[in-house]
Amino acid sequence: MLVAAAAVTALIWLTSPREELGQPIADQGREHIAVGATHLPYNSNPPTSGPHYVEPASWGIYQSELPDETLVHNLEHGGIWISYSDIDPATKQRIEMLAKEHPNKMIVTPRSEDDAKIVLASWRRLLKLERFDEDTVMSFIKANKNRSPEPDAM
């Protein structure tokens, strides 16, 4: 009886709609392009779908910017990209610690073109923050990680 109850609870959790956190962004497709190839502009800043390079980045924390076209491929694989611009060292450290505590399918990079201090991106969804809020960041990760065309890749 306990196993049946657990199975029903799991089924309800798996089939329930997840909280929609962040701004929905229209899908721009999943075309692979050569490194350096030109393409139509992305429809969000940073991009959440669209043309991207064949090779994604390795998951982790980076101290320098990576091409958007590389990171869109990580989003296609179900990843969460946390980018930041003009934040203080303590906030940067908090973001990096969070990523180290939850390393699966996470990328953290600086990004000079961001129009908010902290931006969370997943496939077709963005959340822009002016200050770090761990509960909000974790809610976004939980709601959006692996919600992509290829969540089982890499």
Protein Blocks (a to p, Z undefined) as FASTA:
>chain_A
ZZmmmmmmmmmmmmpccddedjddddebjadcdehiacdddfbdcdfbdcddfbdcdedd
dfbdcdfklmmmmmmnopacdddehiafklmmmmmmmmmmmmgopacdddfkbcbfbdcd
dehiacddfbdcfklmmmmmmmmgopafblmgZZ
